[in-house]
Amino acid sequence: MSETLYQADVIVVGAGIAGIVTTLELLSHGKSVVLLDRDIPERFGGLAKESFGGMFFVDSPHQRRAGIQDSVDLALSDWLATARFGTDDHWPRKWAEKYVHECTPHIYHWLRKQEVSFFRVINWVERGLFHPGNSVPRFHMVWGTGYGLTMSLIAKLEAHPNVQRMQRYFRHRVTELLVENQAVVGVRGTNEATGAEFIAKGECVVIASGGINGSIEKVKANWYKAWGEPPETILNGSHQYALGDLHEATERINGNVTHLDWQWNYAAGVHHPQPKRPNHGLSLVPVKSGLWMNYRGERIGPIPLVTAYDTRYMVERICQEPVKYSWQVLNLKIAYKEFAISGSEHNEAIREKKLFQFIKTVLFGNKKLVHQMLDTCEDFVTANSVEELAEKMNALSGEQHVDAQRMRQEIAAYDAQIDRGRRYHNDEQLRRIAHLRQYRGDRVRTCKFQKIMDPTALPLIGIRAFILSRKSTGGIQTDLQARVLSKPHNGQQHPIEGLYAVGESTGFGGGGMHGLGALEGTFLGGCVLTARTAAHAIVGKSL
């Protein structure tokens, strides 16, 4: 059977947010594009379509209207403190600097021109625990979530005046980069709908195929060594086709792939009640007023785990335990006020842009979602006493790890602190709750020093939480024009002619612009910035 041949000026591999933006910009400059994606047409848009849609901007109009004083210098200082780059991390650092300087003019304002809007209140995440994080709120929520962002850009693409210059093919898996005269001129792969082989040829190729975190095997094989062995169970919160095929293809033609152990995973994953892919997990937004406990039902310490400060530390701390999963212990009152799940699927009011419903959820909690998860998710148990809760926790795990007496002591000690009154609080979690409630974006969604064993707040809830695979923050190394770089030879690298990479495939820029940590909201933004950069480099123009 002969191979099908597709031809255009540029071949873009991957139809997630980075591939969409790359194609949109190339069409705007008169280029013809073949856009290839392995998924089905109904899932056009990739993982961004499932995301919550927060985006990191610096000194934005939204920040200024809210009276938030931000600056490039402050943001870069925060970024570098979180990234902890090594001396050899030249390109990751250059991309970090590029992102901080350009995110507002070249992402925020560009998206506003694409009719993407942002919610008025800016979230304050990744504030930092042992080192500075976000010194001020920077997490701008897309009104419509990542789903709305993606659908807006797809609509712009499909209505583009040059849309006839785009060929779009789904169910096409790319496995090989074609090289002629030391330049990349196309790709080869399989049409998985028909089984036929294909070749796509052009002046250049843009890799926009995502990271490796859809493969739990690769996540474990590249686990950060300082954390020891990876957890036995890691749930999959990434895209099912983020398997690293193009990372391997890039390495085969001497392209450089770096820092695959830099991954942005989450500490509070639970099994999706209606899984859409193997081992499918959901990322909870962990409640702040519950107690985060280890597999034995002992409070994790000495620094208690509280969300919004340092996601990487939470993952690291859980992975220091002999058994690497955890429990969140709370009650129904806390759940009503604070429980949430990240992503577009479980944030209907924001996704559908229903302002009144969203405000109602913020003020009164999402009781519907709480009961949905209590009724359908295997990782939730409820009880009216600590003893009953411990029994159900042990039954769920199939082990007798949880000691009810020890867990009762942990809960009683925490509740006693609350009973003494705020002026006598000497518990780090209560201090952080007080700090969180100072900001209006957190105050309405955070309980005011709520006891666990409050008779009016029962039943108790135990949530078994696993590490959840999410983002690859290392990847294919690129220069500041998004050109893929060769492996170092005698300390020198060169761009591989005809090959560009964007989005998560590059660790969102340069093979890992976040370093070890991330300030959140920089993933979608990194996809947009790298995509626009690549497209402009291809047509010989600067942003």
N, C-alpha and C positions, 0 to 999 in steps of 0.2 A: 504494500500500500504506500503510495507516494505521500510525502509530507505536504500539508497545506501551507501556503506562503501568504503572510500578511506583510504589507509594507506601508511605511509612513516616515515622516521626518524623524519622529521620536517614538520609541517604545517605552511605555510606562508599565511597570510590573507591580500590580497591587492597587486595588480600588478602594482603599480606606481614605481617611481624610487627607493624608499626605499626597496620595495619588490623584485624588480629585482636584486638590488645589494646584498641583503641578500641571495637570491637564488643562484646567481652567485658564491658568496664566499663559500656557503655551498657545492655546487657541487665540487668546487675546493678542498675541504677537504674530498670528498668521501661520503658525506651525501646524502640520498635520500630525495626528497622534493615534497610535494603537494602544488602547488601554486594556490590559489583561488582568483577570482576577480568577482565583481558584474557586471562590464561593458561588452560590446561586444568585440570580438577579435580585431576589427578594431581600437579600442581605447586603445589597450594595451600600457601601459606607463603612464596613468593617466594625472594629471594636468601638470607635468613636460614637457610633450610633447607640451603643449600650451605656455610654458613660454618663456621669452626672453633669459634666460640662463646665467644670470650673476652670478659669484661665487666669494666669499670673500676669499682671501688668504693673508697671512702675509709673507713679505720678500721672495716673490716668484722670480724665475728666470726672469719672465716678468718685475717685479718691478725693479729688479737690472739692467736689460738691459736698462730700461727707466731712470735710475738714481734716482729712488724713494727710499729714505732711510726709511725703515720701520723696526719694531722690534716687538717681542712678548710683551715686556713691554709697548710699545706705544699702540699697538692694544688692549691689555687688559685694559689699562687705558681708552681708548676711549669706549670700550664695556661697562665697569662698569658705566661710566658716563651716558651713554645712557640707560642702563638697570634699574638703580635705584632700585636694589634689596632691599628687606626688610630683617630684621634680621633672619626671619625664612626660607629664600629662599636658604637653604643649597645646595640641589641638582641642582637647576637651575644655581647657581653660579659655582658649580663644573663642570657642563657641559660647561659653558661658558669658563672656564679656559682650559678645555680639547680641545674645538674647537680651540681656539686661538693658543694653543701649537701644535696641531696636524694637522691643516687644510692643511698646505703645504706638509708635508711628507706623510700624509695618505689619502689626497683627491687629491690635485694637481698632485703629482707624480704618484699616482695610476691611475688617469684618463688618464694621458699621456701614461701610459702603455696600456691602453684600446683604444689608438689611438684617443683620444679626444684632440683637439687643441683649442687654445685661440687666440683671435685677439690681435694684437700687442699693440694698444693703450688701456690703462686701464681707465675705467670711474671713475669719482669722484662724488659719491652720498652721501647723508646723512652726509653732512659736519658739521651739528650741528647749532642750532640757539641760544638757551639760555644756552647750555652746549656743551662740546666737542662732535663731531660726529667722522666721519672718518677724522683724521688729515692729511692723505695722500690718494691718489687714491688706492683702493683695489678691485674694481668691475671688475673682469676679464670676458669678454664676450666670451662665447663658440662660436667658429666658426661653425655655423650651428644651433645656438639658442638651446633652450631646446629640440626642436624636434631632432636636430642632436645628442645631448647628449644621449637622450633616445634611438634613433635608433641604435647608436653605441653600447650601452650596451645590447640592445635586440639581435643585431647581435652576440655579444660575447656569450650571453647566448645560442642562438640557435646553435652556432657552437662549444659549449663546448664539450670536450672529454667525459664528463660524462652526456651529455644531456639526455641519456636514463634513467637516475635516477630521472628525473623530470616528474611529471604529472601536467598538466596545465588545469584548468577548468574555463571557463568564465560563466557569467550569474548566478553565485553562490553567494547568499547573506548569510553571516554568522550573526547569531543573538545570539548565546549562546556559552559560554566556558564550556567544559566538565571537571569536577573535579572528580578524584578518589584518595582516600587516601591522601587528602589535596594537591594533585598535579594536574596541568592542563595537560590533556592527549589528548585533541582534541577540536573540534568545531562541532556545529550543525547548520544547516541552510536549505535554500530552493534553489533548482535549478529553477530559474525564467523562464527558457526556457521551462521547462516541468511541473513545479508545484510540482515535487517530492521532498521529504525531503532527506537530506543526512547527514552523519556523516563522519568527517575526523579525524583519530587518528594517533598519533605519540608520540615520546619521549618528544616533547615540541611544543609550539605554539609561533609564532612571529606575533604580530599585526603590520600591515603596511597599515592600512586602511584609513589614512588621518585624517583630523580634523573634526570640526563641521560646518565650514563656508559655506558649501553647503546648509545648512538649515537656511534660513533667520529668521525663527521663533526662532531657537536656538541662532542665532547671537543677536537678539533683547532681548531674555530672559536673556542672559549673557552680556548685554551691560555694559560697564564701568560706574559705578554708578556716578562717579564724573562729567560725561558729561551730566547728566540729562536723559531725555527720548530719546530713539533712534529716528533717522529720520523716517518719515512716509514711505519714499521710500528708500530702499537699494537695489542696483542692485547686481546680483550674478556673481562674477568673480571667484568663486571657482569651485570645481568639483561637479557635480550634485549628486554624491554618497558620498560626505564627510558629512555624516549625524550624525556621532557619535554613530552608533549602537554598536561598540566595546568599546566605552567609557562606555556606559550603562552596557554592559555585564561585563566589568572589575569591575565596582562598585558593581555589584550584587555578585561577589565572594570576596568582601572586598578589591579590588584594589583601590589605591588612584588616584583620578583625581583632578588636581589643576589648578587654574588660567584660567578658561575658559573665563573670561572677558579680558584676554590678547589676543588681536586680532590685526592682521596687515592688516588694511583695507586702501583703497585709497580714495583720496578726489576728483578725477576727473574721475568718471565713466559715460559713456554714453551707451544708449541702442545699443546692437549689431543689425546692419541692417538685418542680416540673423541669427536670434537667433537659437542656437542649444540646448537650455534648457530653462525652464521657467525663466523669468526675467533676461535673459542673458545680462551681461554688459561687456563693454570693458574698460580697464584702459588706459586713455590717459597719455602720457608724457607731462605734462602741459607746454605750451610755456612760456618762461621766460619774453618776452617783451610785452605780453598782460597784461591787468589789470584784476585782479581777484576780482569780485564783489559779493555782497550778493544778496539775492533774490529780493531786491529793486533796484538793479543797482547802489548800493553805494560801493565804493572801500573798501574792507575789511582791517581793520587796528586795532590798530595803526601800527602794524608791517605788511607790505604788504606780501601777500603770494607769494613766489618765490620757484619753485621746486629746488631740489637738496640739500636742507638744513635739513628739519625736516618734514617728511611725517606725523608723528603722530600729530605734532602741527597743521598742515593744517586741518586734520580731526577734531581735537578738536576745532579749531577756528570756523570752519563752523558750528559745532554742538552747538556753543554758541548763534547762531542766532535763533530768534523765529521760522523761517521756514528754515529747514536744508538742503537746496541745494544752489548751487551758479552758477554764470555766469563767463565765461572768455570772455572778450571783446578784440578783436584784429582786424587786417586787413589782406588782402590776402598776402601782402608782408611778414608779420611776419609768417603767416601760411606756406608759401612756404619754408621759412628758418628753422623754428623751430618745426613744427607740427610732432608728431610721436605718435604711439600707441604701448604700451608695448605688448610683446608676439611674438610668432613665426609666427602667421597667417599673420600679417601685416608687417613683416620684411623679405620679400621674398629674397632679395639679400643676407642677412646673412644666412637665413635658407638654401638656395640652394647653398651657398658658391660661389657666383658670385662676385669676388673681384672688377672687373671694375665697375659693376653696383652699388655695395655698395659705392665705392669711389665717383661715380657720384652723388648718392643720398646725401651723406654727403656734397659735395661741392655745389650742386645746389638745394637741397631739394627734397622732394617726392611729386611733383605736382600731380601725379596720385592719391596718397592716399588722398590728400587734397580734390580733386574734387569728389572722390568716396564718402567720408563722407559728403560733402556738398550736394551731390545728393541723398544720401540714408539714412542718419541717422536723425531721428526725432528730435534730440536735437540741430541741427545746424540751424541758421537763418542768412541771409545776408541782407544788406541794404546799400544805398549810403548816408544816413544821420543818425544822432543820433536819430532823431525823428522817422524815419521809423524803425530803429532797435528796439527802445523801444516798438513801436506798435507791432512788430512781436514777441518780447520776451513776452509781455503780452498775446498775442493771443495764444502762445504756452503753457503758464502756465495756461491759463484760468482765470487769476486774473489781476487786474490793479495795481500790486505791483510796477512796474518800473516807476519812474518819469523821463521823458525825460530831463527836465531842469536840475535836479540834476545830472543825468548821464553826461550831456554835461559839467557841471561845473567840475566834477571829471576828465574827459578826458582832458579838456582845461588846468587844473592846472598841470597835468602830462606833457602834451606836452610843456607847457611854460617852465618847468624846462629844457627840452632838448634844446629848442631854446636858452636859456641863455649860453649854452656851458658847457663842462664837468667841467671846473674849478669852476663853480657856482652850480653844482648839489648838492641839499640838500634834496634828496629823497632816502629813504632806498632801494627801488627797483633798482634805477639807480646805487647805490653803489654796490649792489649785482651783478648786470649785469657786472659792471666793474671787480669785483672780479672773476666772472665766466670766463670771457674772458681772464684772465691771464693764464688759463690752456688750452693747445692746444686741449685737448679732448672736451672742451666746446666752444672754440673760433669759430671754423668752423661751429657750429650749433647754434650760438647765435647772434642776430642782434646787430649792433653797435648803441645803443641808437635810436631806431626807434619810431617816433611819431605815435600815433594812427590815428589822423585825417590828415594824409598825403594824399593830393589829388592824388598823383601818386601811392598810395598803396591800394586804395579802390578796392572792396567794404569792408565795415565793416563786421565782423563776430561775432556773439554771440553764445557761446556754453554753453548749460545748463548742469551742472555737478552735479551728485549725488554721495553720498558715495557708494563705491563699496566694497562688502565683498570679502576677499581674503584668508588670512591665519589664522590658529589657532596657536597662539604662547603660549598657555597653553595646558595642556592635561594630558595624563597618566604619572604618575611619575615613573621614573626609576633611578636605581643607575648607576655607571660608567661602569657596564657590560651590560647595557640595560635590566636588570632584572626588571620586574614590582614590585613595592613596595606596601605593605599593607597600609591600612589606619592607622594613628597613634593611638596607644593605650598606655596610660600611658607614652607618650612621646617617645615610641619605634615603629620602623617599621621593617619589615622583607621582604626579597624577596619572592614572591609567586612562589613556585617551578614549573618549567616547563613553565613559562610564560615570554616572552620578548616583548618589544614594540620598534618600530623604527619610524623615520621620523616625519611627522606632527602629527601623533597620540600622540606623546610625547611632543608636543610643540617644536619639533626638538631636544629634549634632556632634560631629567630630569623633565619634566612637565612644561618647560618654560625657556629655556636657554637664551632667549633674554631679559627677564624682560619686562618692559613697552614699550621699544623701540626696534629698530633693526637697524643694520648698513647695511642692504640689502646685497644680494648675499650669505646670510648665510642659506637660506632655502634649496636650492638644496644641498649645502655643508653639512648641518645638516642631510639630508636624507642619503647621502653617508656615513658619519662618523658613525652615529648611526647603520646603516645597517652592516657595516663592523665590528663594535664593537660587535654587537649581534652575528653575525656568528662566530667570533673568540671565544667569550665566550662559545658558545654552543659546540664547538669542543675542548675547553680547551686550547686555545692558545691566546697569546697577539698579538696585532697588530705589 
